[in-house]
Amino acid sequence: AILGYSEMLKDDAEDDGLDAYSEDLIKINSSGEHLLTLVNDILDLSKIEAGKMELHIEEFEFEKHIKQIEATAKPLVEKNENNFVIEKPDNIGKLINDQTKLRQILFNMISNAAKFTKKGTVTLGVTKYDEKVRFAVTDTGIGMNAEQLGKVFEEFTQAKSSTSKDYGGTGLGLPISKKMTEMMGGVMEVESQEGEGTTFSIVIPIMVEE
């Protein structure tokens, strides 16, 4: 209701030339989006910790999945004047996995890279290894030092105290992504150097078991 009504009022304000109202309504809508993300993240975390999170395994086209990721992530990446690059092989036909959760993991990785990179490049690289596939998101952003790297998968924790104020976020996206990746029988890793960028990667089976 908050998102829907604020969107309608914003459109009405723009049509009537009420720019001051329009700006405030954009802030309400943005805050509503942030609140929705926070609630969904906490629910996901609660489900995982209670052992109630389930995978809905299905077969789906790899190319179609990547196109959906690109369509969703590109505007977010370009918001900070970044280039979005996808590097992928042609020999991945289908994946058997939870399509929605895989999309959520990749989007978390890409949105994290986009947030900490300005006027740089965010690259989604896909590689096939035998019966496994690796998705790696590399950015040219601010990077992390060894201490920050050690905390990156801790729940409700961000790289440093000023991160939430400067960049937003809840500190839940990556820990949830790591847990979901492990549910798929995969691993999530991170490499980073302060001032030189970061790479988050997951390696998962092409065919995930129920």
C-alpha positions in Angstrom: 0.0 0.0 0.0 2.8 2.4 0.9 4.6 1.7 -2.4 1.5 1.7 -4.5 -0.1 4.9 -3.1 3.2 6.9 -3.1 3.8 5.9 -6.7 0.2 7.1 -7.6 0.6 10.3 -5.7 4.1 10.9 -7.3 2.6 10.6 -10.8 -0.3 13.0 -9.9 2.1 15.5 -8.4 4.3 15.4 -11.5 1.2 15.8 -13.8 0.1 18.8 -11.7 3.7 20.4 -11.7 4.0 20.0 -7.9 7.7 19.3 -7.9 8.2 19.9 -4.1 5.6 17.2 -3.3 7.0 14.9 -6.0 10.5 14.9 -4.4 9.1 14.0 -1.0 7.0 11.3 -2.5 10.0 9.8 -4.2 11.7 9.7 -0.8 8.7 7.9 0.7 8.7 5.4 -2.1 12.4 4.8 -1.7 12.1 4.3 2.1 9.2 1.9 1.5 11.4 -0.2 -0.9 14.2 -0.2 1.7 11.8 -1.3 4.4 10.4 -4.1 2.2 14.0 -5.4 1.6 14.7 -5.3 5.3 11.5 -7.3 6.2 12.1 -9.8 3.4 15.8 -10.3 4.5 14.8 -10.8 8.2 12.1 -13.3 7.1 14.6 -15.2 4.9 17.2 -15.3 7.8 14.5 -16.6 10.2 13.4 -19.3 7.8 17.0 -20.5 7.3 17.8 -20.5 11.0 14.6 -22.4 11.8 15.3 -24.9 9.0 12.2 -24.0 7.2 13.8 -22.6 4.0 13.1 -24.9 1.1 14.5 -25.1 -2.4 12.0 -25.3 -5.3 14.1 -27.2 -7.9 13.2 -26.8 -11.6 14.9 -27.0 -14.9 15.4 -23.6 -16.7 17.3 -22.0 -19.5 20.6 -20.5 -18.5 20.5 -17.8 -21.3 17.0 -16.7 -20.3 18.0 -16.5 -16.7 21.1 -14.4 -17.4 19.0 -12.0 -19.6 16.6 -11.5 -16.6 19.5 -10.8 -14.3 20.9 -8.3 -16.8 17.6 -6.5 -17.3 17.1 -6.1 -13.5 20.7 -5.3 -12.6 21.8 -3.0 -15.4 19.9 0.2 -14.3 21.2 -0.4 -10.7 24.8 -0.7 -11.9 24.6 2.3 -14.2 23.1 4.5 -11.5 26.7 5.2 -10.2 27.9 5.7 -13.8 29.4 2.1 -14.0 29.7 -0.2 -16.9 28.0 -3.6 -16.6 29.8 -6.4 -18.4 28.7 -10.1 -18.7 31.2 -12.7 -19.7 29.7 -16.2 -20.2 30.3 -19.4 -22.2 28.0 -20.8 -24.8 28.1 -24.4 -23.5 25.6 -24.0 -20.6 22.2 -25.0 -21.8 20.1 -25.6 -18.8 20.4 -25.5 -15.0 18.5 -27.5 -12.5 18.1 -25.3 -9.4 15.9 -22.9 -7.5 15.7 -20.2 -10.1 14.3 -17.5 -7.8 16.9 -18.1 -5.1 19.8 -18.2 -7.6 18.5 -14.9 -9.0 18.3 -13.4 -5.5 22.0 -14.5 -4.8 23.3 -13.0 -8.0 21.3 -9.8 -7.6 22.7 -9.4 -4.0 26.2 -9.9 -5.3 25.7 -7.4 -8.2 23.9 -4.8 -6.1 26.6 -4.9 -3.5 29.2 -4.3 -6.2 27.2 -1.5 -7.7 26.8 0.2 -4.4 30.6 0.4 -3.6 31.7 1.2 -7.2 31.5 4.6 -8.9 32.5 5.4 -12.5 34.0 1.9 -12.7 33.1 -1.5 -14.0 31.0 -4.4 -12.5 31.6 -7.7 -14.3 29.5 -10.9 -14.0 31.7 -13.7 -15.2 30.3 -17.3 -15.6 32.5 -20.3 -16.0 31.6 -24.0 -16.3 33.7 -26.7 -14.6 32.6 -30.3 -15.3 29.3 -30.6 -13.5 29.6 -27.2 -11.7 29.2 -23.6 -12.6 30.9 -20.5 -11.1 29.3 -17.1 -11.0 31.8 -14.3 -10.1 30.9 -10.6 -9.6 34.0 -8.4 -9.8 34.0 -4.7 -9.2 36.6 -1.9 -9.4 35.2 -0.2 -6.2 36.6 0.7 -2.8 37.6 -2.9 -1.8 38.1 -4.2 1.7 41.1 -4.8 4.1 41.7 -8.1 5.9 39.7 -7.1 9.0 36.7 -6.1 6.9 37.0 -9.3 4.8 36.7 -11.4 8.0 33.3 -9.8 8.9 31.7 -9.7 5.5 29.5 -12.8 6.0 28.5 -11.9 9.6 24.8 -11.1 9.9 23.8 -7.4 10.6 27.5 -6.5 10.2 28.9 -4.1 7.6 32.5 -3.5 6.6 32.8 -0.5 8.9 30.5 1.6 11.1 30.1 4.4 8.5 29.1 2.0 5.7 25.3 2.0 6.4 25.2 5.8 6.7 27.3 6.3 3.5 26.0 3.5 1.3 22.8 2.1 2.9 22.0 -1.6 3.3 21.2 -3.9 6.2 24.3 -6.2 6.2 22.0 -9.2 5.6 22.1 -9.7 1.8 25.5 -11.5 1.6 25.1 -13.7 4.7 21.7 -14.9 3.4 23.3 -15.5 -0.1 26.0 -17.6 1.5 23.5 -19.7 3.4 21.4 -20.2 0.3 24.4 -21.1 -1.8 25.4 -23.8 0.8 21.8 -25.1 0.7 22.4 -25.7 -3.1 25.5 -27.7 -2.3 27.8 -24.9 -3.3 30.3 -22.5 -1.8 30.5 -18.7 -1.7 33.9 -16.9 -1.5 35.3 -13.4 -1.5 38.6 -11.8 -2.6 39.4 -8.1 -2.1 42.1 -5.6 -1.9 41.5 -2.2 -0.4 41.2 0.5 -3.0 41.3 -2.0 -5.9 37.9 -3.7 -5.9 36.3 -7.0 -4.8 35.2 -10.3 -6.3 32.3 -12.3 -4.8 31.9 -15.8 -6.3 29.7 -18.8 -5.9 30.4 -22.3 -7.2 27.2 -24.5 -7.4 26.3 -27.8 -9.1 24.7 -27.5 -12.5 22.1 -30.0 -11.3 21.1 -29.3 -7.7 19.6 -32.3 -5.8 16.2 -32.0 -4.1 
